[in-house]
Amino acid sequence: AEVIRVESIQVLSPFTRGFSVHPVTIEGLAGGYADNDPGEKPWDRWFQLHALQRNKYGITLDLTRPKGVDIYKRLVERADVVMENFAGGVMDRLGIGYADLKRVKPDIIMLSASGYGATGPYKSYSAVGASLGSMAGQSSLRGYPGDDITIRSPGQVWSDNVAATTAAFAVLTALHYRRRKEKGQFIDLSQAEAFLPHMGDSIMEYTMNNRVPEAIGNRDPAMAPHGCYRCQGEDRWVVIAVSSDVQWKAFCGAIGNPPWTKDKRFDDGLSRWQNQDDLDQSIEKWTIEQDPYDIMHLLQNAGVPSAPVARQSDLFADPHLEERGFFEEVTHRETGTRRYPGMGFRFSKTPLSVRMPPNCLGEHNDYVYGELLGMTKEEIRQLEEEQFIGDEFLPDIP
């Protein structure tokens, strides 16, 4: 697919371009930027941009003025799909909602991935991953028993990944329909509703048993030990899961059958589950003296599920990912040559790769406006002078 991301030099896109056009550094440290250096164009060096924008063209365009809207509609005339995730109603107010675009191209497919959908009392609410997780009930389950729900980290925004993959599937389904019926359509994707099926077990626990699930940390409702244990070194951890008496005996043998493993409180699955606090403390007294990878090999060889909690640096040295060629070297004009995560799947007939580095702001204006829309160089320069397009944010943006 030829994907074109439309941005604006009038508004900084948070997360994907950083939180400020003029970031403040502290003693030379600028977290989030390549080499801890924001450089002259920090918006092109931001880590989340490089995580999200591979294989996409990037253009800028001011959609708040009629001329910008007209240019956008010319682009839509050549498009198969329009995808957006503003709050409900924003695209309509700009004059580029589905009804507007359908008049430009009757068979256009438009997907709107708002937080709560295009209808209903929440339709105009803005949303981010943390708020969607809370609305879907996931935040109440993320944490440890008895901890303070108000201080649980909002950083794990699983709903973002769910929305993106659901949107891709929905668009492919609509393209399949158009090939058969020669008709486009509007896809109203509620990110909150897309996330709810991933909460299926908790929702059904309430529906069928009238019980509201609570946070259980790394534990399991039916097996013990089942947790994440501190290891040797700073902030190093290993996960261990024992699902049967057979695995328990294998675990005890692998670690040398220390005296505490013979405690009658740990004789069977139910008693181990009922005495998890003491069990976990005993296990961690052993793991804290061990390397997490040594534990993994020891327990896996004994038939007990176990794995380290890997750091990003661990992944770059992982022999499995290395053999599969998962990481690819990509050269970016602002950040140089680095190893980027590759594709999560392999096609036998159509090999995949990172074809294009993450796009700099307005990097492909000349290509899109010139080659795709047929504008002259003079017309493109005029758009720059009138500040419809550009490769730098306007100076008054904070």
C-alpha positions in Angstrom: 0.0 0.0 0.0 1.1 3.6 -0.6 0.2 5.3 2.7 0.3 9.1 2.9 0.2 10.7 6.4 -1.2 14.2 6.4 0.2 16.5 9.1 0.1 20.3 9.7 2.9 22.8 10.4 0.3 24.8 12.4 -0.2 22.1 15.1 2.4 19.8 16.7 1.2 16.2 16.7 1.8 15.0 20.3 3.4 11.6 20.9 4.4 11.1 17.2 6.4 14.4 16.9 7.3 15.0 20.5 5.7 17.2 23.1 7.4 20.5 22.2 8.8 22.1 19.1 11.5 23.6 21.4 12.3 20.9 23.9 14.3 21.8 27.0 17.4 19.8 27.7 18.7 19.1 31.2 22.5 18.9 31.3 22.6 17.7 27.8 20.0 15.0 28.3 16.9 15.1 26.0 15.1 11.8 26.6 13.2 10.5 23.7 15.5 11.9 21.0 18.1 10.0 19.1 21.5 10.1 20.9 19.7 12.3 23.5 20.1 15.2 21.1 17.0 17.0 19.8 19.0 18.6 17.1 17.7 21.4 14.9 14.6 19.5 13.9 13.6 17.6 17.1 10.3 16.6 15.6 12.2 14.4 13.1 14.3 12.7 15.8 11.6 11.7 18.3 11.6 8.0 19.2 7.8 7.4 18.7 7.9 8.8 15.2 10.6 6.2 14.4 8.5 3.5 16.0 5.3 4.3 14.0 6.0 5.9 10.6 8.0 3.4 8.6 6.9 2.8 5.0 4.7 5.9 4.9 4.9 9.1 2.9 4.6 12.2 4.9 3.1 15.6 3.8 1.9 18.7 5.5 -1.3 20.6 4.7 -3.4 23.2 6.5 -6.9 21.8 6.6 -8.4 24.8 8.4 -8.5 26.9 5.3 -10.7 26.3 2.2 -7.8 26.1 -0.2 -6.2 23.3 2.0 -9.5 21.4 2.0 -9.7 21.7 -1.8 -6.2 20.2 -2.1 -7.1 17.4 0.3 -10.1 16.5 -1.8 -7.9 16.3 -4.9 -5.8 13.8 -3.0 -8.9 11.8 -2.0 -9.9 11.6 -5.6 -6.8 9.4 -6.1 -7.2 7.4 -2.9 -8.8 4.1 -2.0 -9.1 4.7 1.7 -9.2 7.6 4.1 -8.4 6.8 7.8 -8.6 9.3 10.7 -8.9 9.2 14.4 -10.0 12.6 15.5 -12.7 13.0 18.1 -16.2 12.6 16.6 -17.3 15.5 14.4 -14.0 17.1 13.7 -13.7 15.9 10.1 -17.3 17.1 9.4 -16.5 20.5 10.8 -13.4 20.7 8.6 -15.6 19.9 5.6 -13.9 16.5 4.9 -16.3 14.2 6.6 -17.6 11.1 4.8 -20.5 12.9 3.1 -18.1 15.5 1.7 -15.6 13.0 0.5 -18.2 10.7 -1.0 -19.2 13.6 -3.3 -15.6 13.8 -4.4 -15.2 10.0 -4.9 -18.4 7.9 -4.6 -16.6 4.6 -3.9 -14.3 6.0 -1.2 -13.8 3.9 2.0 -13.5 6.0 5.1 -12.6 4.7 8.5 -13.2 6.9 11.5 -11.4 5.5 14.6 -12.8 7.9 17.3 -12.6 7.0 20.9 -16.3 6.1 21.4 -17.8 6.0 17.9 -19.8 8.4 15.7 -23.1 8.1 17.6 -24.2 8.1 21.2 -23.7 10.6 24.1 -19.9 10.1 24.1 -19.4 10.7 20.4 -17.6 14.1 20.7 -15.3 13.0 23.6 -11.6 13.1 23.0 -9.7 10.0 24.0 -6.2 8.6 24.6 -5.2 5.1 25.3 -5.1 5.6 29.1 -8.7 6.9 29.2 -9.9 4.1 26.9 -8.4 1.5 29.1 -10.2 3.0 32.1 -13.5 3.2 30.3 -13.2 -0.4 29.2 -12.4 -1.5 32.7 -8.9 -2.7 32.0 -7.2 -0.2 34.3 -9.0 -1.7 37.3 -7.5 -5.1 36.6 -3.9 -3.8 36.0 -2.0 -3.8 39.2 -1.5 -5.8 42.4 -4.0 -6.9 45.1 -4.6 -4.1 47.5 -2.6 -1.4 45.8 -3.9 2.1 45.1 -5.8 2.2 41.8 -5.2 5.9 41.5 -1.4 5.5 41.1 -1.4 2.6 38.6 0.7 3.5 35.6 -1.2 4.7 32.6 1.7 3.9 30.3 0.5 0.5 29.1 -2.0 1.6 26.4 -3.0 -1.7 25.0 -6.0 -0.2 23.4 -3.8 1.6 20.9 -2.5 -1.6 19.4 -6.0 -3.1 19.4 -7.5 -0.1 17.6 -4.7 -0.2 14.9 -5.0 -3.9 14.1 -8.8 -3.7 14.2 -8.8 -0.8 11.8 -6.5 -2.6 9.4 -8.8 -5.6 9.4 -11.9 -3.5 8.9 -10.4 -1.6 5.9 -9.3 -4.9 4.3 -12.9 -6.2 4.8 -14.3 -3.0 3.2 -11.9 -3.3 0.2 -13.0 -6.9 -0.3 -16.7 -5.8 -0.3 -15.9 -3.0 -2.8 -14.3 -5.4 -5.2 -17.4 -7.5 -5.2 -20.1 -4.7 -5.1 -18.2 -1.7 -6.4 -19.3 0.3 -3.5 -17.4 2.1 -0.8 -18.6 2.7 2.8 -18.1 4.4 6.1 -16.5 2.5 8.9 -17.4 3.7 12.3 -14.8 2.2 14.6 -15.1 2.9 18.3 -11.7 2.3 19.9 -13.4 1.6 23.3 -15.7 -1.0 21.8 -12.9 -2.6 19.8 -11.0 -3.1 23.1 -13.9 -4.6 25.0 -13.7 -8.1 23.4 -10.2 -8.3 24.8 -11.7 -8.0 28.2 -14.0 -11.0 27.5 -13.2 -13.2 30.5 -13.7 -10.4 32.9 -16.9 -9.3 31.3 -18.3 -12.8 31.3 -17.2 -13.3 34.9 -19.6 -10.5 35.8 -22.3 -11.5 33.3 -22.4 -15.2 34.4 -21.4 -15.0 38.0 -22.1 -11.5 39.1 -18.5 -11.1 40.3 -16.4 -8.0 39.6 -12.8 -9.2 38.9 -10.0 -7.4 40.7 -6.3 -6.9 40.0 -4.2 -10.0 40.8 -0.8 -8.8 39.6 1.2 -11.6 38.0 -0.8 -14.4 39.6 -3.2 -16.8 38.1 -6.7 -17.7 39.2 -5.9 -21.4 39.3 -2.2 -22.2 39.5 0.7 -21.5 41.8 3.5 -20.6 41.8 2.8 -18.2 39.0 4.6 -14.9 39.1 7.5 -12.6 38.4 10.5 -12.8 40.7 13.5 -10.6 41.3 16.8 -11.9 40.1 20.5 -11.0 40.4 21.4 -7.6 39.1 19.6 -4.3 39.0 15.9 -4.5 38.0 16.2 -8.1 36.6 13.3 -10.4 36.7 12.2 -13.9 35.7 8.7 -15.3 35.3 7.8 -18.8 36.5 4.6 -20.7 36.0 3.8 -24.1 37.5 0.5 -25.6 36.4 0.5 -29.1 37.9 2.0 -31.3 40.6 4.3 -32.9 38.0 5.7 -29.5 37.1 6.0 -28.7 40.8 8.1 -31.8 41.5 10.3 -30.9 38.4 10.7 -27.4 39.7 11.8 -28.5 43.2 14.2 -31.0 41.7 15.7 -28.4 39.4 16.5 -26.0 42.2 17.9 -28.8 44.4 15.0 -29.6 46.6 15.6 -27.1 49.4 13.9 -27.8 52.7 11.1 -25.3 52.2 9.8 -27.2 49.1 8.8 -30.0 51.5 6.6 -27.8 53.6 3.1 -29.4 53.7 1.5 -26.0 52.8 3.0 -26.6 49.3 2.0 -30.3 48.9 -0.7 -29.8 46.3 -2.0 -27.2 43.8 -4.7 -25.9 46.1 -2.5 -25.5 49.1 0.2 -23.8 47.1 -2.4 -21.4 45.7 -3.8 -20.7 49.2 -0.3 -19.9 50.5 1.1 -17.9 47.6 2.6 -15.1 49.7 4.9 -17.4 51.6 5.6 -19.5 48.5 6.6 -16.5 46.5 8.9 -15.2 49.2 10.7 -18.6 49.3 11.1 -18.7 45.6 12.4 -15.2 45.4 15.1 -16.0 48.0 16.4 -18.4 45.4 15.9 -16.4 42.3 17.5 -13.2 43.7 20.8 -15.0 43.7 20.5 -16.2 40.1 20.8 -14.8 36.6 17.3 -14.7 34.9 18.6 -16.5 31.7 20.3 -19.2 33.8 17.0 -19.7 35.6 15.2 -19.9 32.2 17.5 -22.6 30.9 17.5 -24.6 34.1 13.7 -24.7 34.4 12.9 -25.1 30.8 15.2 -28.1 30.6 13.2 -29.5 33.5 9.9 -28.9 31.7 8.8 -25.9 33.7 7.7 -22.8 31.9 10.0 -19.9 32.6 11.5 -16.8 30.8 13.3 -13.6 31.7 11.6 -10.2 31.6 13.6 -9.0 28.6 15.0 -5.5 28.2 15.2 -3.8 24.8 18.9 -4.4 24.8 18.3 -8.1 25.4 16.2 -8.3 22.3 19.0 -6.9 20.1 21.2 -9.7 21.3 18.5 -12.4 21.2 19.9 -15.4 19.1 16.4 -16.4 17.8 15.6 -12.9 16.5 19.1 -12.6 15.1 18.8 -15.9 13.1 15.4 -14.8 11.7 16.8 -11.4 10.7 14.1 -9.6 12.6 15.9 -6.3 13.0 16.7 -4.4 9.8 19.2 -1.6 9.3 17.4 1.6 8.2 19.1 4.9 7.3 17.2 8.1 8.2 18.4 11.5 7.1 18.2 13.0 10.6 19.2 10.1 12.8 21.6 8.0 10.7 21.7 4.2 10.3 20.1 2.2 13.0 18.5 -1.2 13.6 14.7 -1.1 13.5 12.2 -3.8 14.3 11.1 -5.6 11.2 7.9 -7.3 10.3 6.1 -9.6 12.7 5.2 -12.2 10.0 6.7 -13.7 6.8 5.1 -14.2 3.4 6.5 -17.0 1.3 5.6 -15.2 -2.0 5.8 -11.5 -1.1 8.9 -10.7 1.1 8.4 -7.7 3.3 10.9 -5.2 4.4 11.3 -1.6 5.7 11.0 0.1 2.3 11.1 3.7 3.6 12.5 5.2 6.7 10.2 7.1 9.1 9.1 10.3 7.3 10.4 13.7 8.3 7.9 16.5 8.5 6.7 17.3 5.0 9.4 15.2 3.5 7.3 14.0 0.5 5.5 17.3 -0.3 7.2 17.6 -3.7 6.4 14.0 -4.6 2.8 14.0 -3.6 1.9 17.5 -4.7 4.1 17.4 -7.8 4.0 13.8 -9.1 0.6 12.6 -7.8 -1.4 15.8 -8.1 0.5 17.4 -11.0 1.3 20.7 -9.4 4.1 22.8 -10.8 7.2 23.7 -8.7 5.9 27.3 -8.7 2.5 26.2 -7.3 4.3 24.1 -4.6 6.5 27.0 -3.6 3.4 29.2 -3.4 1.8 26.8 -1.0 5.0 27.1 1.1 5.0 30.9 1.1 1.3 30.9 2.1 2.2 28.4 4.9 -0.2 25.7 3.7 2.7 23.3 3.6 6.4 23.1 4.9 9.0 21.0 6.6 9.2 23.0 9.8 6.6 24.0 12.4 5.6 27.6 12.5 7.9 29.5 15.0 5.1 30.5 17.4 4.3 26.9 18.3 5.6 26.1 21.8 
